Amino acid sequence: MPHWVDVAKMGELEPGKSIAVMHERKRIAVFNIDGNIYACNDMCPHAGGPLHQGYLKGSVVSCPWHGWTFDVAAKEDAVKDGVARYNVQIDGENIQVELPD
């Protein structure tokens, strides 16, 4: 059963910025795109590049290592590109991500 975990505070993530967080050996990239928060696996499926360090254009992030691109706003069931997307909710100032068990 999926569960929600706190990953950051809204004040830690300015619009246009991204961060990486660890939760139980899982690296998660969290993006603030115009005030909307998105989260995905932080590892590019090509060579493991850190997506949170990538170049963001709109909701598309380019892997900083080899330029592969991923739409972080895409719904998980809409795209099969090797990057897991996670549901996000805001609880007060807490950014929460829904992770599978």
C-alpha positions as YAML, in Angstrom:
chain: A
units: angstrom
residues:
- id: 1
  name: MET
  ca: [0.00, 0.00, 0.00]
- id: 2
  name: PRO
  ca: [1.45, 3.42, -0.92]
- id: 3
  name: HIS
  ca: [2.31, 5.85, 1.85]
- id: 4
  name: TRP
  ca: [2.99, 9.59, 2.10]
- id: 5
  name: VAL
  ca: [6.35, 10.89, 3.34]
- id: 6
  name: ASP
  ca: [7.56, 14.41, 4.10]
- id: 7
  name: VAL
  ca: [10.46, 15.27, 1.77]
- id: 8
  name: ALA
  ca: [10.95, 19.04, 2.16]
- id: 9
  name: LYS
  ca: [9.43, 22.33, 3.25]
- id: 10
  name: MET
  ca: [7.95, 24.73, 0.69]
- id: 11
  name: GLY
  ca: [10.42, 27.41, 1.82]
- id: 12
  name: GLU
  ca: [13.34, 25.17, 0.82]
- id: 13
  name: LEU
  ca: [12.27, 24.99, -2.82]
- id: 14
  name: GLU
  ca: [12.00, 28.25, -4.75]
- id: 15
  name: PRO
  ca: [10.18, 28.37, -8.10]
- id: 16
  name: GLY
  ca: [12.41, 27.12, -10.90]
- id: 17
  name: LYS
  ca: [14.59, 25.12, -8.52]
- id: 18
  name: SER
  ca: [14.96, 21.45, -7.70]
- id: 19
  name: ILE
  ca: [16.41, 19.39, -4.88]
- id: 20
  name: ALA
  ca: [17.26, 15.77, -4.22]
- id: 21
  name: VAL
  ca: [16.13, 13.98, -1.09]
- id: 22
  name: MET
  ca: [16.76, 10.50, 0.22]
- id: 23
  name: HIS
  ca: [14.10, 8.29, 1.69]
- id: 24
  name: GLU
  ca: [14.87, 4.67, 2.61]
- id: 25
  name: ARG
  ca: [17.69, 4.37, 0.01]
- id: 26
  name: LYS
  ca: [15.50, 5.98, -2.67]
- id: 27
  name: ARG
  ca: [16.77, 9.18, -4.30]
- id: 28
  name: ILE
  ca: [13.90, 11.51, -5.19]
- id: 29
  name: ALA
  ca: [14.09, 14.68, -7.29]
- id: 30
  name: VAL
  ca: [11.61, 17.39, -6.29]
- id: 31
  name: PHE
  ca: [10.91, 20.28, -8.66]
- id: 32
  name: ASN
  ca: [9.10, 23.60, -8.17]
- id: 33
  name: ILE
  ca: [7.77, 24.68, -11.56]
- id: 34
  name: ASP
  ca: [5.89, 27.99, -11.28]
- id: 35
  name: GLY
  ca: [4.66, 27.05, -7.80]
- id: 36
  name: ASN
  ca: [3.61, 23.53, -8.80]
- id: 37
  name: ILE
  ca: [5.57, 20.75, -7.13]
- id: 38
  name: TYR
  ca: [6.54, 17.55, -8.96]
- id: 39
  name: ALA
  ca: [8.59, 14.56, -7.87]
- id: 40
  name: CYS
  ca: [10.27, 11.69, -9.68]
- id: 41
  name: ASN
  ca: [13.06, 9.19, -9.34]
- id: 42
  name: ASP
  ca: [16.32, 11.18, -9.33]
- id: 43
  name: MET
  ca: [18.23, 8.75, -11.56]
- id: 44
  name: CYS
  ca: [18.24, 8.95, -15.34]
- id: 45
  name: PRO
  ca: [17.57, 5.44, -16.68]
- id: 46
  name: HIS
  ca: [20.35, 5.84, -19.27]
- id: 47
  name: ALA
  ca: [23.37, 6.14, -16.99]
- id: 48
  name: GLY
  ca: [22.09, 7.13, -13.55]
- id: 49
  name: GLY
  ca: [22.59, 10.89, -13.92]
- id: 50
  name: PRO
  ca: [21.12, 13.08, -11.16]
- id: 51
  name: LEU
  ca: [17.96, 14.56, -12.69]
- id: 52
  name: HIS
  ca: [17.64, 17.22, -9.97]
- id: 53
  name: GLN
  ca: [20.83, 18.78, -11.39]
- id: 54
  name: GLY
  ca: [19.43, 18.82, -14.92]
- id: 55
  name: TYR
  ca: [18.35, 21.73, -17.05]
- id: 56
  name: LEU
  ca: [14.68, 22.61, -16.71]
- id: 57
  name: LYS
  ca: [12.65, 24.07, -19.57]
- id: 58
  name: GLY
  ca: [8.99, 24.26, -18.60]
- id: 59
  name: SER
  ca: [8.29, 20.87, -17.04]
- id: 60
  name: VAL
  ca: [10.94, 19.03, -19.08]
- id: 61
  name: VAL
  ca: [14.23, 18.24, -17.39]
- id: 62
  name: SER
  ca: [17.35, 17.29, -19.37]
- id: 63
  name: CYS
  ca: [19.78, 14.90, -17.72]
- id: 64
  name: PRO
  ca: [23.01, 16.81, -17.01]
- id: 65
  name: TRP
  ca: [25.16, 13.88, -18.17]
- id: 66
  name: HIS
  ca: [23.86, 13.00, -21.63]
- id: 67
  name: GLY
  ca: [20.87, 15.23, -22.31]
- id: 68
  name: TRP
  ca: [18.06, 12.67, -22.18]
- id: 69
  name: THR
  ca: [14.80, 14.52, -21.50]
- id: 70
  name: PHE
  ca: [11.85, 13.73, -19.25]
- id: 71
  name: ASP
  ca: [8.59, 15.57, -18.57]
- id: 72
  name: VAL
  ca: [8.35, 15.60, -14.79]
- id: 73
  name: ALA
  ca: [4.70, 16.70, -14.97]
- id: 74
  name: ALA
  ca: [3.68, 13.63, -17.02]
- id: 75
  name: LYS
  ca: [1.43, 11.13, -15.33]
- id: 76
  name: GLU
  ca: [3.06, 7.76, -14.63]
- id: 77
  name: ASP
  ca: [0.48, 5.84, -16.65]
- id: 78
  name: ALA
  ca: [0.88, 8.21, -19.64]
- id: 79
  name: VAL
  ca: [4.57, 7.63, -20.31]
- id: 80
  name: LYS
  ca: [6.97, 4.70, -20.20]
- id: 81
  name: ASP
  ca: [10.41, 6.30, -20.16]
- id: 82
  name: GLY
  ca: [12.00, 4.59, -17.17]
- id: 83
  name: VAL
  ca: [11.50, 7.46, -14.71]
- id: 84
  name: ALA
  ca: [8.98, 6.90, -11.92]
- id: 85
  name: ARG
  ca: [6.81, 9.91, -11.11]
- id: 86
  name: TYR
  ca: [5.29, 10.32, -7.67]
- id: 87
  name: ASN
  ca: [2.10, 12.00, -6.51]
- id: 88
  name: VAL
  ca: [2.75, 15.14, -4.47]
- id: 89
  name: GLN
  ca: [0.65, 16.95, -1.89]
- id: 90
  name: ILE
  ca: [1.26, 19.98, 0.29]
- id: 91
  name: ASP
  ca: [0.37, 19.67, 3.97]
- id: 92
  name: GLY
  ca: [0.86, 23.08, 5.55]
- id: 93
  name: GLU
  ca: [4.49, 23.86, 4.68]
- id: 94
  name: ASN
  ca: [5.42, 20.20, 4.16]
- id: 95
  name: ILE
  ca: [5.93, 18.76, 0.70]
- id: 96
  name: GLN
  ca: [4.80, 15.13, 0.78]
- id: 97
  name: VAL
  ca: [5.44, 12.45, -1.82]
- id: 98
  name: GLU
  ca: [3.42, 9.25, -2.18]
- id: 99
  name: LEU
  ca: [5.78, 6.28, -2.40]
- id: 100
  name: PRO
  ca: [4.97, 2.68, -3.19]
- id: 101
  name: ASP
  ca: [5.69, 0.03, -0.57]
...
